[in-house]
Amino acid sequence: MEEIKFDNEARELLLEGVNDLNNAVSKTMGPNGSTVIIPSDKEHDKYIVTKDGVSVAKAIKFKNPYKNIGAQLIKQAAEQTVKEAGDGTTTATVLATAFVNNLKDFEYNDVQKAFDEIIPKVIKQLEDNSKKLNKEDIVHVAKISANNDNIIAEVIQDAYNHSNIVKVEESNSLTDKLELIDGMNLMTGYMSKHFETNEKRSIVELDKPHVLIIDGKIENIKPLQYIFEQVAVNNESLLIICEHINENILRALESNVLSQNIKLCVMKSPGFSTHRKNLLDDIAEFTESHVIKDLSKPPLLTMLGRLRSATIGDKTSILTKVDSINIDNYVEVLESKLKDVTEDYEKELLEQRINNLKASVSIIKVGGKNELEMKERFDRYEDAIKVVACALEEGIVSGGGTVLRYVFQILTSDLLIENNKEKNLQFKVLECLLYPYQTIVCNGSKPKLEHFLFNENIIDPLKVTRTALLNAVAVAKTILSTKAIVLNEYQWKD
């Protein structure tokens, strides 16, 4: 037996959950935002105090199933934003809620058209009003992301002063420490998200993995069976780097990983053509492994290499070197070749290879008085580093909601001249851009005009603002297009 709600009644029920969730999450927004008490997800009879919007959102679950669906939809915008950009969860929540409330009385097809017309213009304005993040200003981005924690911000700044590659590890010490080790960054990632060991960050983390490098495709699993067995029986991990793998073999490996029979990740070979082969040679030297070109017979265990650690994402990966492996002679040979290269493109590729082999990784070892404190700080470090990476990737905009307020002013100046249904709806869409700024003001802080905020180091990464906006629009479209909700009996009986 099912219960069905239609049209406005269905949407209003969703809105109850949307607005209640937003009322709790938005209280944390801005430098003067409030803390919220939520249940601990580790101990059922304990509570924690937090100012983290996404933690508040995750803790909320309504008994009313209709309200809960509305809340869960808004959570999707927040969680997808933090997954992509490391921050912006509260901005995504506030924007999504504003869109739904502001546009609920309009025909959905008209709303869809207004979004399609206006949002690309908003993104263009955000890009036009962004600027590059100077390396010495990383501390300001990190501080905002880390809830104004000066220590975390300064450690992250120090880490980036030493290397462009930064990662975080847990530590048993009381204090945070920075360690510099040899490592390389590869513009490639895993072949399946089912290998992920950290779903929050969408990455695979392997500790001291064996490395199997294959120059070509894996079409037959039998030659590798012995290697898999030895890795599994010793409770070790394996990183496979190859150009392609048969779909059925990939599914079988996914199944074994999900069943915890083996710790393994298959990573796509970086680069293309001759450059790809050169990069495989570099990785082979870096890991003391062989590049296997013929899988007609099983490779030997001695052909495998080793790494200190591997962090593999969907597009980029960080490999750190075992201390005992020396690649100085190999790098010297490449540097000597560089003198004879005349073509600019080839010279650039060779320089990239040399720089990557000589690169270092800044590892922040996070400590704490107890495991709970260490894990809380670890999460803040991780999120702040991802936000910094976003800022370095796409640049920064003025913070405190002011850049969206500025975009509203720019884009509505023309709309106010034309008074018709289509332009009025576009104005209603743009009006929602004011809500993050207004929420911060309501929470007790009044950011100045956007032109002053760069000087005061109140800044947000462009990618965070852009991602929050796009995810808010996506979820708002879902809610505004809803014409019916169907619940199973077990969902509404209580």
Summary of the structure (lengths in Angstrom):
residues: 494
radius of gyration: 25.5
end to end distance: 14.0
largest distance: 77.5
contacts: 1652
relative contact order: 0.19
helix: 54%
strand: 18%
